[in-house]
Amino acid sequence: MEIITLENTIEKALKELGIQELNKGTSTGSNFFGNGEILESYSPVDGKLIGKVTSTTNDDFEKVMETAQSAFKTWRLKPAPLRGEIVRQFGEKLRELKQPLGELVSYEMGKSLQEGLGEVQEMIDICDFAVGLSRQLNGSTLHSERPGHRMYDQYHPLGIVGIISAFNFPVAVWAWNTALAWIAGDVCVWKASEKAPLCSIACQNIIADVLKENNLPEGISSIINGDYKVGEYMTTDKRIPLISATGSIRMGKIVAKTVAERLGRSLLELGGNNAIIVTPDADIKMTIIGAVFGAVGTAGQRCTSTRRLIIHESMYDKVKDALVAAYKQLNIGNPLDENNHVGPLIDKDAVKMYENALQKVTEEGGNLLVEGGVLSGEGYESGCYVKPAIAEAKNHFEIVQNETFAPVLYLLKYSGDVNNAIEIQNGVVQGLSSAIMTNNLREAEAFLSQAGSDCGIANVNIGTSGAEIGGAFGGEKETGGGRESGSDAWKVYMRRQTNTINYTTELPLAQGIKFDL
């Protein structure tokens, strides 16, 4: 890895995170192997080259797998509370390094510093959650139909968990998976997005220090770097029973098919086309705050970003005018400056996708209320800064039906009761996050009922983004059906076993079957 010229803040952060200038093919000391092609990481903040990382070859991957397999044999035998203690120590390291890691997330990915620090806090929170969970990996005691028999079920580690994460949450999503996988007794191999490779190396350095201090095998946590071809090493490998993949629907379908062909398991967190329903009983101030943050936070590059605002016709003009006024107050610029609300898109390909969406919505008959556009000039040299846009549209528009990973918000009008709005909201293939703004108890309960939102997340009087780690995170339909983070998501990372013990001198058979010899 070769570090190029950086601003003082980022250079200092990299040093604190243990990222130093290395020669090609040299290990970082944190079980990272890379002897393949050079992978360059450019910051969307200023367009500068942050660093160069060597990608993982097939031979490198085999070394990683051998190391992980060996580590699993040791790690799975450690008592779960001891595994929790290692996760606790990792969380403490994250607390110490929250500032530099948050700065690196902000600079390499482009999200605001507040969001970068918030993402590291999510890592800390899931570590705390996992530590407590390490003493609660409960099975169930069951009643046998046979006298003198005891039945129960229990959970065992799966083995190696493969994690494929996306650029928009370059550290938190990995932590959601790996903290739970570790306390379950699994070891992890992580392929981070090729658009944010330094974040993965920073995280790996942190956990590597913890493992070394505790005299534990480094293969408990491994990383590989590269494009989709490197990801295919994992998805096709029978030695990895579970693949957790976060990304687009297109990517998820490929992963699901590939892993299913070898009868492996997939945990998929894919695209969202999230909506907020605004009823006549909505609090306008809360609605505007939730909608604006949901639409422009992370420059619209969250899977839970608000894409559609479904507004009752009696409130439509009032909400529309308030939104347009709010967008005029947005500051767009360097995300490391806490005065700015919106940072850049991840790269110029994302900018093209944003421009295509604005062109498409007008071609389909939509009306741009806030026109958007690409920013240029001083402070915008990277070419990745765009203006958040608002368009009046119809739910059946092709562009509205598809997720655009950029700050484009579509306003949709509904009439009649809340059931009409719910039908519009559910009328897309994605099913991740949803919300309703209302002070009407009946409307809220209808939204949360069996005939209500078909999404994995359904909120009342908060926006679509900002999920807490205590709840299971994930969505339905083409969002993939996966669940990560809180609740009982830990079960995904373990294999279930039913046990029956006969403590008599007889051998009665189930269902009263007789088999006398």
N, C-alpha and C positions, 0 to 999 in steps of 0.2 A: 504494500500500500504506500502511496506517495502523497503527502500532503502538499497542496498547492498554496498559493497566497490567500490568506483569510483576513477578515477584520479581526482586530485584537480580541474582541469578546469571544468570537467563535474559536479562534486559535487557542485561547485559554481554556475554553470549555472542552475542546478535543483533548488537550493535555490532561485535564482533570479526569477524563473518561478513559484514559490509557491508550488513546489512539496516537501512535507515534509514526514517524516516517519509517517504512519498512521496504526491504527489497522484494522484488517479485518472487512469489513462491515461498516466502518465509511465513511460518506460523505466528499468529499473534499471541500464542501462549494460552489461547482460550478455545482450543479444539476447532480452529478454523483452517480448512484446507482449501487452497486455491492455486492451481497451476495452469488455469485456462486463459481465455482471452481477457483483455483488460476491460473492466467495467468502470465507466466514468460517472461520477455523481456531480451534477451541476445544481446550484441553488437557484430556485425560481425567484428568490428575493432580489438578487442582483446579477444573475446570469453567470456568476463566477464558478469555475471548477473547484469543488471542495476537495475532492480526492479521487484516487484511482484504486480500485480493488480488483484483485485477480479472481475470476470466476471459477467455479468448481467443475472439474472434469469428471468423467466417469470413474477413473482410477481414484481421484480424490474422494468421490462419494463412497466408494467401497471402503476406504480407510475410515471414513466417518461412521459407516454402518458397523464395521467391525468393532470400533471403539464403543459405539452405542450399545451393541449387543452384549459386549463384555460388561459394561457398566450396569446394564439392567439386571444381570445376575446378582450383583452386589446390592443394588438399590432396592430391589423388590423385597429383600429379606430384612431391611431396616423397618422397625416398627413405625406405623403411620405417624404417631406423635413426634418421633425423631425426624421424620421427613418434614413434618410441619415446622420443626425448629430450624431447619435449613431454609425453608421459605421465609420464616420470620427474620432470619439474618439477612436474607436477600432484600426484604422490605426495609430493613434498617439502612442498608447500603443505599437504597434508592432515596431514602429520606436525606441522607448526607449529600447525594449527588443530584437532587431534584433540580436545582438551578441550572447546572451545565447541561444535563440531559434535556431539560425543557427547552433550553436555548438551541441545542442541536436539532431537536424535533422541529422547532419553529423555522430554523434556517434551511434545513435540508428539505422539509416538506412544504413550508410556506404558510403554515397556519399561524395565527397570532400567538405572541408569547404567552398570553394568558391561557390560551387553549393548549399550548405545548406543555406548560406547567400542569395544567389540569389533566392532561393525558398521563403524565408521570404520576400524578396523584391517584389516578385510576389504578395504576400498577401497584401502588402502595396499598390501596384499599383492597384489591383482590388478594394480595398477600395476607393481609389481616384476616380476611374472610376464610382463606384456605387454611391458615393456622388453626382457627377454631374448628374448621371442618375436619381436620386431621384426627380429631378425637370423636368424630361422629359419623364415620363411614358405616352406617347401620344397615344390617340386614333385617330379616323378619323371622319371627318364630311362627311356625305353621302347625296345625293340628292334623295328625295322621289319622286315617280311617282304621288303621291296624293297631290293636292293643300292644302296649309295650314298645312303641316306636316314637321317635322324636324327629320332627322335620324342621329345617330352617333354610334360609337362603343367605348367601354371603357374596361379597364382591372381591375380586382379585385384580391385580394390575393386568393391563392388556399387553404391554411390551413397549415397543417404540411408537411414539405418536409423531406423525409428520404434520408440520404446521406451515401453511402457505398464507402469508398475510399481504395486505394491500398497502399502498403508499399513504393513504389518507390517515390511517392510525398506525404509524410505523413501529410503535412499541407497545401500546396498550392491548391490542388484540392478541398479540403474542403472549402477553402476561396473563390475560384472561384464560388462555388455554394452558399455558405451561405451569402456572401455579397450581391449578387443579390436577393436571396430569402428574406433577411431581408428588403431591400428597397422596395420590392414588397409587404411587409406586412405579409409574411409567418414566421412561426417559424420552427426551424430545429432540427432534431434528427440525430446524427452522429454516425455511427459505423465505427470506424477506423480499419485499418488492425491490426490483432492480433500480427503482427510482429513489430509494432511500436506504442504500446498503450500509452507510456509516452508522445509522441508528442501531442496526442489528449488531454490528461489531461492538458498539459501546455497551449494549445490554449484555452481550456475551462476555465481555471483559469483566463486568460487574459480578455476574454469577460465577465466573471462573475463579475469581478471588475467594468467594465464599466456599466453593468446593475445595479449593486448595487449603484454606485455613482449617477445614474440617477433615482433611485427609480422605476425601471422597473422589471417586473416578471422574475425570473431566467429561467423559462421555455421557453423563447425566444430562448435559445440555450441549448441543452442537448446532452449528449454523452452516449453511451452504449458500452460495451467492450465484446469481445468474438470471437468465431469462426463463421463459416457459419451458425450454428444453431441460433445464436443471430441475424444474418442478416435476417433469415427467419421470426423472429418476425415482422419485418418491411414489408417484401415483401408480406406477407399474410394478413396484417392488412388493412381493408377497411378505417380506419380513416386516412390513409396516402395516399393522392391522387397522389403524385408524388414520385417515387424512382429514384434517380440519382445514378448510379452504375458504378464504374470504376474497370476494372479487365480484366480477360481473356475472350476469346470468349465463352469458355465452361461455365463459370460462368454467362456471360451475357445472354446466351440462357435460362438458368434456371430462372434467374430473369425476363426476358421478358415474358416467358410463365406463370410464377406464377402471375405476376402483371396483365397481360392481362386477365387471368381467372376471376379476380375480376373487370375488366374494369377500372383499374387504368392506370396511365401514367408512362412510363419509359424514362429516359434519359440515354443512354448507351454510354460509352466510353471504347471500348474494344481493342483487339489486333491490332498491326500494323506490317506490313512486308515491311518497307519503303525502297525505292530505290532512288539512285541518278543516273541520266543519264549523261554520260560524252561524249560529242560530239567532233568531230575534231576541233571545234572552242572554246573549253573550255580553261580557264586560269588554267594552271596546279597547280600553287601555291594555288590559291583559292580552287581548287578541293581537294587538299590534306588536307588543313586545315578543310574544311567542312566535308570531309569523315572521317577523324581521330576523330574529336570531336564527330561527329554523331555516330560513331561506339563504341568508348570507354568511352564517357562521361557517368557518373553514372554506370560505368562498364557494359554498354550495357543494362541497366535495365530501359530504358525509353520506353514508348509506341511509341515514335517518333524516337527511335534509328535507325541509318542507318544499315540495314541488308544486302542490296544488292547494289552492284556498277555495273551498266550496262555500259560498256566501248566500244567505237567504236574500231574496230580491228586495225585501223591505229594508235590509241593512247594507245592501250592495254599495251604493254611492258613498255612504258614510265611511265604510271600511276602505273603499278604494281611495278616497281622498286622503284619509289618514295615512295609508301606506305610502302613497306618492310623496307626501310631506315628510315622512320618516326617512325615506330613501335619500332625500336631499341632504340629510344630516350625516350620512355615512362618510367616514374618512377612509380612503383607500391608499395603502402604501406599505412601507416596510413593516412586516409583522412584528419585528423586534421592538418597534416603537409602540408603547402601550396606548398611545392616543389614537391609533388606527383601529378600525373595526374589521376591515377586510384586507386580506393579503392577496398574493398571486395565486393563479392556477398552477398546477404542478409543472406543466411544460407547454410548449407551443402546440402540440397535438391536442391538448385539452382546450386551448384557445380556439383552434379550428372547429372543434366540436361545438363549442359555445356559439361561435358565429353561424355555424350551419343551423343550429337550433333556432336562432333569431330569424334567420332567413326562411326557414321552413314554416314557422308559426304564422308568418305574414302571408306566405304562399297558400296556406290552408284556410286563410280568412280571418286570422287573429288580428288583434290591434295592440301595438306596443304602447303602453302607457308610460313606461320608463324605458327609453330606447337602448340603453346599454352602449357597448362599444369597447374597443381595445384602447388602453391608455399608452401614451408615449411621452418621451421627454425625460427631464431630470427626475430621478427616483424610480423610473419605470423602464430602465434600460434592458431588463431581461425579456421584455415583450410578453410577459405572462400576466400582466395586470388588466383586469376587465371591470367594467361597471356592472353591478347587479341590475338586472332587468326585470320588468313586470309586463306581462302580456295578458290581455283578455282573450279567452279561448273557449273551446268546447272540449268536453272530455273525450269525444270520439276522434279528435285530431290524432293523426299518427304520431306526431312529435310529443303530444301530451301523454300518449299511451306508453312511451318509452322514456327511460331514465336518462336525463342529461346531467352529467356530473359537473355542474357549473351553477352559478347563481342566477337561475332563470325561474321566476315564479309565475304560475298560470292562475289567473282568477276565473273561477267558474261560478255561474249563477244557478240557484235552484229555487223552486217555488213549492208551495204545499208544506207538508209536515216533514219531520226529520228523517222519516223513512226514505223519502226521495233523495235526500242528501247522502244517506248511507249507501243507497244503491249506486249513486255516482262514485262515491269513494271506493266501493268494492269493484267497480267496473274497470279494473286493470289487472294485468297478470301478476303483478308484484303484491306481496302481502306482508311488508315489514312493520312499519310504524304508522299510527293513526292518532288523531286527536279530535276532540270536540270542545268548543267553547260555548258554554251555556250555564245559566244558573237555574235551569228548569230540571228538577229531579227526574221527571218522566223521560225527558229527552236523553239525559245522561244514562239512565238505566236501559233505555232502548238501544243506545249505542253500544253498551257493554253486554247486551243479551246475546242469546244464541243466534238471533236474526240480525245482529248488529255488525260491528266491524269484523272483517274476516282476517285481520292482521294479527301477527304474533304479539304486538304491543298496541294497547289501546289506552289513551290518556284522556282525562277530563280536566279541563282548565289548565293544562300545561301544553307545551308544544310537542312536536314529534321527535325532537332530538334531546339529548341529555339523559340517557338511561343510567340508572344506578346499578352498581355491580351486584347488589343483593338480589336483584330479580334476574330470571333467566332471559337472556337476550337472543332474539332471533325472530324469524318470520315464516309465513306459510306460502303456499302456491309456488311461484317461480323464485321466491326468495330462498327456497331450499329446505325449509323445515328444521334447520339446525337450532340448537340452543347452547349458548355459552354462558360463562360467568356464574351467576348466583342460582338460588333455589336448589333444585336437585340435578343441575347440569353435570355435576361430578360423575354421575352414573355412566355418562357417555364414554368416559375414559377408563372404564373398568369392565370386566367380564363377570357376568352373573352366574352363580353356581347354586343349585339346589342340593341339599344334603339330607339324607335319611339315615337314622341310626336305630338299629334294632338291639334293644338291651335285654331281650328275653332268650330263652333256649329253644323257641319255636321259630318257624319261618312262614308266617302267614303271607299269602299273596294279595296283591291289591285287587279290588273289585270282587272279592270273595271267591276268586278262582281256586279250584282244587287241583293239586298236582302231587299225588301221593306216590312214593316209590317203595 
